[in-house]
């Protein structure tokens, strides 16, 4: 269990950052041979570790913001804890790597995933940012920024726009679009909502976070 605790605390972050570097190298190596659709998915697999870095390493604290948004009575403990955080983020990165490898078999669905992933992340971070602004504006908070906002708006939204442009230039069926939405919903349900549901019941303080990152200054 000590190994699991260590893995869920920080070690998994180094693993996901390493995967991001690997995908960056793969993109450069295959740039001339890959189709644009495959490049789009691979770029998302590079951006997700960057997004995770903003959420969890610097300035960090997204987990606290997210738990506040879920009206948790112990926002350092549940529903997002170190274990669910690892499952959600590392799991999503692995899914994106698998989709990158399989893009040409599910091309439209893969690009649709890129579009909805960026839109979903940006909407969630914007909503959470507004909530935290309202929570802390009397303590001096002047913006709706929260960890993950910059990578969502500045990197993921442009990628989603590139995905939308690709879709407008190619023919597709409704089922292919639904396939991409299905992958997106699968990530949301099996890697986020289900682990959260378990965490809400268990309320494990063993995997509680030990700092609020960006929000520490507002909690003093």
N, C-alpha and C positions, 0 to 999 in steps of 0.2 A: 504493500500500500504506500510505503514511503516513495517508491519509484513512481507510482501513479501520481502521487501528489506533486512530485518534482516535475514530472512530464506535463501535467495540467497547469502548473504555475507559469513557467517561462520557457521550458525546453521546447515545447511544441511550436512556439513562435519562431525559433531559429530554424526549425524544420520547414515551416511554411515560407519563411523568407528565402530559404535555400531553393525551394521549389519555384518560387518566383524568378530567381536568377536562372535556374535551369530553363524555364519557359522563355525567358528573354534570350538566352543563347540559342534555343531552338528556333525562335522567330528570326533571328539574324541569319542563322545557318540555312534556313529554308525559305528565305524571303523571295528568292527568284522562282522557286518551284511551287510554292503554296498558292492556292486560290485566295482571293480577297476574303471570302467567308471564313476560311480557316485562320487567316491572320487576325480577323476581328475577335474570334473566340480566344486565340492565344494571347492577344493583347489584354483581354479581360482577365485571363489567368495570371497575367503580370500585374495588372492593376489591383486585383484583390489582395495580394500580400502588402502592397503599398497602403491600401485602405485599412488593412488589419494593423499595420504599423501605426497609423494615425490613431486608430481606436484604442490600441493596447500598449504601445510603447512610448510614443510622443505625439501629442501631449497625454494621451491615455484618458481613461475614465468613461468611455462610451458605455461600458457595462453598467456603471452606476446610473447614468442618464437613462438607459434603457429600462432598468429595473424601476426607477422612479416613474417612468411612463406606464409601467404595468401596475402601478399603485402598490408596490411591495412595501410591507411594513418593515422589512429589513433589506434595503436595497444593495447592501454589500454581500448578501447571502443568496437571494433568489429573486426571480426565477433564473436569471443568468448568473452562473457561477463559473469558477475556473474550469470545471469539467465540461459543462455545456458549451462554454466559450470555445474550448478546444474542438469539441465535436462539430459545432456549427461551422467554424471558420476553416479548419483543416479539411473537414468533410466537403465543404463547398469547393475548396481549391482542387481536391481530388476529382470531384465531379467535372469541373471545368477542364482539367487535364484530359480526362477520358473523352469529353465532348470534342476537345481539340483534335484528338487522335481520330475520332469518328466523324468529323465534320462533313466530309464529302458524301457520307452515307445518309446524313440527316441535315443537309445544308440549310434549308429554310428554317427548320426547327432550331438549329444551332444559332443562327443569326437572330431569330426571334427571342431566344434566351438572352442573348447579349442586350437586346433592346429592353426587355422587361427587367433584367437584373439591374441595369443602371437606373432605370426609372424608379424601381422599387426601393433601391438603396437611397436615392436622393429624396424621395417623398418621405421615407421613414426618418431620415436625419433632419430634414427640414421641420417635420412635425415635432420631433424630440427637441430640436433647438429652440423652437418657439416656446415649448413647455418650460425648458430650463431658463429661458430669458424671463418668463413670467415669475418663475420661482425665485430668481436672484436679482431682479432689476432693482429692488430696494437695497441690495447689498453692493450695487455698483456695476452689475453686468449691463453692457451697452449694446451687445449684438446677439444674434440668434445662433452664433457659432457653438458647435459641439464637436467632439472628436469624431472625425469621419466626414465632416461637412465639406472640407476643401477637396478631398479626393473624389467625393460624390459629384459635386457641381463642376469641378474643373477638369476631371478626367473621365468619369463614368458617363456623364451626360453627353459630352462630345462623342464618345464611343457609341452611345445609344443612337445619336443622330446619324452617325455613319452607318449603323445597322439599318435604320429606317430608310436611308437613301439606297442601300443595297437592295432592300426588299422592294422598293418602288421600281427598281430597274430589272427585276426578275419576276417571272411568273411563279405563282404558288397557289396552293389549295388551302381551304379552311382547316383541313385536318393537319396539314403541315404546321400551320400557325398554332393550332391547339397543341401539337406535339411539343413545341417550344415552351408554351405556357405551362404544359404539364410538367416539364422538367423543372421549370421555375417553381411551380407549386410544390413539387416533390421535395425540393430543397427546403422550402419554407415549412412544410409539414413535418418531414422526417428529421431534418437537421436543426430546426428551430423550435417549432411548437411542441412536438412530442418530447424532446429533452426538457423543455420548459415545464411541461405538464408534470413530468416526473419530479423535477426539482422543486416545484411548488408543494408537492406532497412530502418530499423528503426533508427539504429545508436544511441541507447539509452545511454546517458551519466549517466542516473540514476543508471544503473547497471555496470558502468565502474569500473575497478579494480583500487585500490589506491596505489599499489606498484608493482615493477617489480621483487620482490623476488631475486633470484640468480643473476639476470642481473643488479640489481641496481648499483653494484660497477663498471660496465663497462659503465654506462650511465652518470656518474658524470664527 
